[in-house]
């Protein structure tokens, strides 16, 4: 397969994977690499200054979440935060219950942590979602057991962008606890992975009703290798790392002061831009979705047509492989993704696309564009100029020919066609069909 010559254009549309660091974040971090190098646990002046910087960062993050600074743990990533939430809660409350609930479309940081708990003897149930990727709160309620310790449902999905009804889920868990004479500090607890939602959706933890909340600095124009976990006062965790007892004895090890300062600065900036930037990105998102649907036949939108992140576009372009599209787009200077960026080297189909009822072919044909601060209308126009030709070229050499059922052309508030029922009936992988 011959690829076109590399393009000098650089259109980055994979902000769900990672974001470039904001220059203001780097400026805030710079002193803590060389000048203010003290260990926050030390009592002398340099150590005290480092601790003051870390305490200030904790207060600024708490202001965004509207929580107490003491309810925050700084971590090394969103993955670590997810692991700390699930493993920490499940292990601590195991004597009272050994059951965990997670949605079927969680990030693998949650799913693999749940699988580890299963290996340790914990009962784990996956909560199904509908064809848009939405989890019904009543589904959670019916799955709760007296021995359930934690429920984990992401605030917004990293692949298809669907926003989950977290506050409603929190409400049904509270109602269940009241009916079973459980106090607020008794399990089950609700954890949400908000890595994709930070800087896009409000994160007021008491309004969301969550007990634990995960964030990741790499998704908010902050430094990679940084994250945080909100742990509501009264919720107990078993630590994953043992040593000097830093971070409320939950994460031992000398703190990454520069990274913590950078994380807080990035979150603060993201929150200040949240409303205006989300509105701007939604216009560009809808223009990209509408343009793709109008210019390319046999395309299905994955995720909810309106209740989705303002920067997320995920479509299945039938009859071709998503990886092939990526290579051609990359040759034109366009960076995008298929499925989860964490699984970009795997040939397995996206578990999220399968979970919403799409066949294997739809999962293998999916491609995700995620917009960001640098994205312009010119970038969207360029993608719409290039993509149809790529699809046409790849379809000419593809052995796959899928029959697309008639779409429901109901346009939502964002001008988005509703293609949730555009399914292939059998859902058998094309390689099985050729056997």
C-alpha positions in Angstrom: 0.0 0.0 0.0 1.7 3.2 -1.2 1.3 6.2 1.0 1.4 9.8 -0.3 4.5 11.8 0.5 4.5 13.3 4.0 2.7 16.7 4.2 4.2 19.8 5.8 0.8 20.4 7.5 0.4 19.6 11.1 -3.2 19.2 12.3 -3.2 17.6 15.7 -6.6 16.0 16.4 -5.7 13.6 19.2 -6.1 15.7 22.3 -7.9 12.9 24.1 -4.6 11.0 24.0 -2.5 13.9 25.3 -2.2 17.6 25.0 0.8 20.0 24.5 1.9 21.7 27.7 0.7 25.3 28.1 3.7 27.6 28.2 2.3 29.2 31.3 2.4 25.8 33.0 6.1 25.4 32.1 6.8 28.8 33.5 5.2 27.9 36.8 7.1 24.7 37.0 10.5 26.0 36.0 11.8 27.2 39.4 11.1 23.8 41.0 13.5 22.0 38.7 16.7 23.8 39.7 16.2 26.7 42.1 13.6 25.4 44.5 14.8 21.8 44.7 14.0 21.1 48.4 12.3 18.0 49.7 8.9 18.9 51.1 9.4 16.6 54.0 12.5 18.5 55.1 12.3 21.1 58.0 14.8 23.5 56.7 13.9 26.6 54.6 14.3 25.0 51.1 12.0 22.1 52.2 9.5 24.4 53.7 9.3 26.5 50.5 8.7 23.3 48.5 6.0 22.2 50.9 4.3 25.7 50.7 4.3 25.4 46.9 2.7 22.0 47.1 0.1 23.1 49.7 -0.7 26.1 47.5 -1.2 23.8 44.5 -3.5 21.5 46.6 -5.6 24.5 47.5 -5.9 25.6 43.9 -7.0 22.2 42.7 -9.5 21.9 45.6 -11.0 25.3 44.6 -11.9 23.8 41.2 -13.4 20.7 42.7 -15.0 22.6 45.5 -13.6 20.2 48.1 -11.2 20.4 51.0 -7.4 20.4 50.2 -7.0 17.4 52.6 -9.3 15.4 50.3 -6.8 15.4 47.5 -4.0 12.9 46.7 -1.4 13.8 44.0 -0.4 10.8 41.9 1.8 10.0 38.9 -1.0 9.6 36.3 -4.7 9.1 35.8 -4.0 5.3 35.6 -2.5 5.4 39.1 -5.4 7.3 40.4 -7.9 4.8 39.0 -5.9 1.9 40.4 -5.7 3.6 43.8 -9.4 4.2 43.9 -10.5 0.7 42.9 -7.8 -1.4 44.6 -7.6 0.9 47.6 -11.3 0.8 48.4 -12.0 -2.8 47.5 -9.1 -4.1 49.6 -9.9 -1.9 52.6 -13.6 -2.8 52.8 -13.1 -6.5 51.8 -14.2 -7.7 55.3 -17.5 -5.9 54.8 -18.1 -6.9 51.1 -16.2 -8.3 48.1 -18.2 -7.0 45.1 -17.3 -4.3 42.6 -19.3 -2.7 39.8 -17.8 -1.0 36.7 -19.3 0.1 33.5 -18.5 -1.9 30.3 -16.9 1.2 28.6 -14.4 2.2 31.3 -10.8 3.0 30.5 -8.5 0.0 30.8 -7.0 1.6 33.9 -10.3 0.7 35.6 -11.1 -2.5 33.8 -7.7 -4.0 34.4 -7.7 -3.0 38.0 -11.1 -4.7 38.3 -9.7 -7.8 36.7 -6.9 -7.8 39.3 -9.5 -7.7 42.0 -11.2 -10.6 40.4 -8.0 -12.6 40.6 -7.9 -11.7 44.3 -11.3 -13.3 44.8 -13.5 -10.2 44.4 -16.8 -10.5 42.5 -16.8 -8.1 39.5 -19.8 -7.2 37.4 -19.8 -5.1 34.2 -22.7 -2.7 33.8 -24.0 -2.6 30.2 -24.7 0.6 28.3 -27.1 1.5 25.6 -26.4 2.0 21.9 -25.2 5.6 22.7 -22.9 4.4 25.4 -25.1 5.8 28.2 -25.5 3.8 31.5 -29.0 3.8 33.0 -28.8 4.7 36.7 -31.5 2.1 37.3 -29.1 -0.5 35.9 -26.7 0.4 38.7 -29.4 0.2 41.4 -30.5 -3.2 40.3 -26.9 -4.5 40.3 -26.0 -3.2 43.8 -25.6 -5.9 46.5 -25.1 -5.6 50.3 -21.5 -6.6 49.7 -20.7 -4.0 47.0 -17.8 -1.8 48.0 -17.3 0.5 45.0 -19.0 1.5 41.7 -16.8 3.0 39.0 -18.4 4.9 36.1 -16.5 7.5 34.0 -17.8 11.0 33.7 -17.2 11.1 30.0 -15.9 8.4 27.7 -12.4 8.8 26.2 -13.3 7.0 22.9 -16.8 8.0 21.9 -17.2 11.1 24.1 -20.5 10.1 25.7 -21.2 12.0 29.0 -22.6 9.7 31.7 -25.4 10.8 34.1 -23.1 10.7 37.2 -25.2 12.8 39.5 -28.2 10.5 38.8 -26.1 7.4 39.4 -24.9 9.0 42.7 -28.5 9.7 43.7 -29.6 6.0 43.2 -26.6 4.8 45.2 -27.5 7.2 48.1 -31.1 6.1 48.0 -30.0 2.4 48.1 -27.8 3.1 51.1 -30.6 4.9 52.9 -33.0 1.9 52.3 -30.3 -0.5 53.6 -29.5 1.6 56.6 -26.1 2.6 55.4 -24.4 5.8 56.5 -22.6 8.1 54.0 -19.2 6.7 55.1 -20.3 3.1 54.5 -19.9 1.4 51.2 -20.8 1.3 48.4 -18.8 4.3 47.1 -19.0 6.0 43.7 -15.8 6.6 41.8 -15.7 8.5 38.5 -12.8 8.8 36.0 -12.9 12.5 35.0 -9.7 12.5 32.9 -11.5 13.5 29.7 -14.0 15.7 31.5 -11.5 18.0 33.3 -11.4 21.4 31.7 -14.6 20.6 29.7 -17.3 19.8 32.3 -18.0 21.2 35.7 -16.2 19.1 38.4 -18.0 20.3 41.6 -17.7 17.0 43.5 -20.6 17.5 45.8 -22.9 18.4 42.9 -21.7 15.3 41.1 -22.2 13.3 44.3 -19.1 11.3 43.9 -16.9 9.9 46.6 -13.7 9.6 44.5 -12.7 11.4 41.3 -9.7 10.9 39.0 -7.8 13.5 36.9 -4.8 13.4 34.6 -2.4 16.3 33.9 -1.6 15.2 30.4 -5.2 15.7 29.3 -5.4 19.4 30.5 -2.2 20.9 28.8 -0.2 20.0 31.9 2.8 17.8 32.5 2.7 14.1 31.7 3.2 11.8 34.7 0.9 13.8 36.9 -2.5 13.2 38.3 -4.8 13.5 41.3 -7.4 11.5 43.2 -10.2 13.2 45.1 -11.1 11.0 48.1 -14.1 12.3 50.1 -13.4 12.6 53.8 -14.5 9.4 55.5 -13.7 7.1 52.7 -10.8 4.8 53.5 -8.2 3.3 51.1 -5.4 0.8 51.3 -2.2 2.3 49.9 -0.5 0.9 46.8 3.0 2.2 47.6 4.6 2.0 51.0 7.5 4.0 52.5 7.7 7.5 54.1 4.0 8.1 54.3 3.6 11.0 52.0 0.2 12.1 50.6 -1.7 11.2 53.7 0.1 7.8 53.9 -1.5 6.8 50.6 1.4 7.4 48.2 4.8 7.2 49.7 7.8 8.7 47.9 9.4 12.2 47.5 6.8 14.4 45.9 7.1 15.7 42.4 6.8 19.3 43.4 7.4 20.7 39.9 4.8 18.3 38.5 2.3 19.1 41.2 2.6 22.9 40.6 2.3 22.3 36.9 -0.8 20.1 37.3 -2.5 22.7 39.5 -1.7 25.6 37.1 -2.9 23.6 34.1 -6.2 22.8 35.9 -6.7 26.4 36.9 -6.2 27.6 33.4 -8.4 24.9 31.9 -11.2 25.8 34.3 -10.9 29.5 33.4 -11.3 28.7 29.7 -13.9 25.9 30.1 -17.1 27.7 29.1 -15.8 29.7 26.2 -13.5 27.0 24.8 -16.2 24.3 25.1 -18.6 26.5 23.1 -16.0 27.1 20.4 -15.0 23.5 20.1 -18.6 22.3 19.9 -19.1 24.4 16.8 -16.0 22.9 15.2 -17.0 19.4 16.3 -20.5 19.7 14.7 -19.0 21.0 11.5 -16.7 18.1 11.3 -19.4 15.5 12.0 -21.8 17.1 9.5 -19.1 17.4 6.9 -18.1 13.7 7.2 -21.7 12.5 7.1 -22.5 14.6 4.1 -19.3 13.9 2.1 -18.6 10.2 2.8 -21.2 7.4 2.4 -21.6 4.5 4.8 -20.4 6.3 7.9 -21.9 5.8 11.4 -21.5 8.2 14.3 -20.5 6.5 17.5 -21.6 7.9 20.9 -24.5 10.1 21.9 -25.3 12.7 19.2 -25.6 15.6 21.7 -24.7 14.5 25.2 -21.0 14.1 24.2 -17.8 16.0 24.9 -17.6 19.2 22.8 -14.3 18.1 21.2 -15.0 14.4 20.4 -15.8 13.0 17.0 -15.9 9.2 16.7 -17.1 7.6 13.5 -17.0 4.1 11.9 -16.1 4.4 8.2 -17.3 1.1 6.8 -15.4 -1.2 4.5 -12.0 -0.1 5.5 -9.7 -0.5 8.6 -9.2 2.5 10.9 -5.4 1.9 11.1 -5.2 2.3 7.3 -7.0 5.6 7.5 -4.6 6.8 10.3 -1.6 6.1 8.1 -3.0 8.0 5.2 -4.1 10.9 7.4 -0.7 11.0 9.0 0.9 11.3 5.6 -1.3 14.3 5.1 -0.1 15.8 8.4 -3.3 14.9 10.3 -3.0 13.1 13.7 -6.0 11.1 14.9 -6.6 7.8 16.7 -8.5 4.5 16.5 -10.1 3.4 19.7 -8.2 4.1 22.9 -4.8 5.7 22.5 -3.5 3.4 25.2 -4.3 0.4 23.0 -3.1 1.9 19.7 -0.6 -0.9 19.2 -3.2 -3.6 19.7 -5.2 -5.2 16.9 -8.1 -6.0 19.1 -11.3 -4.1 18.3 -12.4 -1.3 20.7 -14.2 -2.7 23.7 -16.2 0.5 23.8 -17.5 0.2 20.2 -18.5 -3.4 20.9 -20.1 -2.5 24.2 -22.5 -0.1 22.4 -23.7 -3.0 20.2 -21.6 -2.3 17.1 -20.3 -5.4 15.1 -16.6 -6.1 14.9 -16.3 -4.5 11.5 -17.6 -1.2 12.9 -15.1 -1.4 15.7 -12.2 -2.0 13.3 -13.4 0.8 11.1 -13.7 3.4 13.8 -11.6 6.6 13.9 -11.5 9.3 16.6 -10.8 13.0 16.1 -10.4 15.0 19.3 -10.1 18.7 19.0 -8.2 21.1 21.2 -7.1 24.7 21.8 -5.0 24.8 18.7 -7.8 23.5 16.4 -9.2 26.0 13.9 -12.0 26.1 11.3 -9.2 25.9 8.7 -8.0 22.6 10.2 -11.5 21.2 10.0 -11.9 22.3 6.4 -8.5 20.6 5.6 -9.7 17.3 7.2 -12.9 17.4 5.2 -10.9 18.1 2.0 -8.5 15.2 2.6 -10.6 12.5 4.2 -13.1 11.7 1.5 -10.3 11.0 -1.0 -8.5 8.7 1.5 -11.7 6.8 2.1 -12.4 6.4 -1.6 -8.9 5.2 -2.3 -8.9 2.6 0.5 -12.4 1.3 -0.4 -11.2 0.5 -3.9 -8.7 -1.9 -2.5 -10.7 -3.3 0.4 -12.2 -6.8 0.2 -14.9 -5.8 2.6 -18.4 -4.8 1.5 -20.8 -4.2 4.3 -24.5 -3.5 3.9 -25.5 -0.3 5.8 -29.0 -0.4 7.1 -31.1 2.7 6.6 -30.2 5.4 9.0 -32.5 7.5 11.1 -31.8 11.0 9.8 -32.9 12.8 13.0 -30.8 15.8 13.5 -30.1 16.8 17.1 -29.5 20.2 18.6 -25.9 20.2 17.3 -26.9 19.4 13.7 -25.8 15.8 14.3 -27.4 12.9 12.4 -28.6 10.1 14.7 -27.2 6.9 13.3 -27.6 4.7 16.4 -29.5 2.0 14.5 -27.3 1.7 11.5 -26.2 -1.8 12.4 -25.1 -4.8 10.4 -27.3 -7.6 11.7 -25.0 -10.5 12.3 -21.9 -8.6 13.5 -19.5 -11.4 12.4 -15.9 -10.3 11.7 -15.2 -10.1 8.0 -12.4 -12.6 8.3 -14.8 -15.2 9.6 -17.1 -14.5 6.7 -14.3 -15.4 4.3 -13.5 -18.8 5.9 
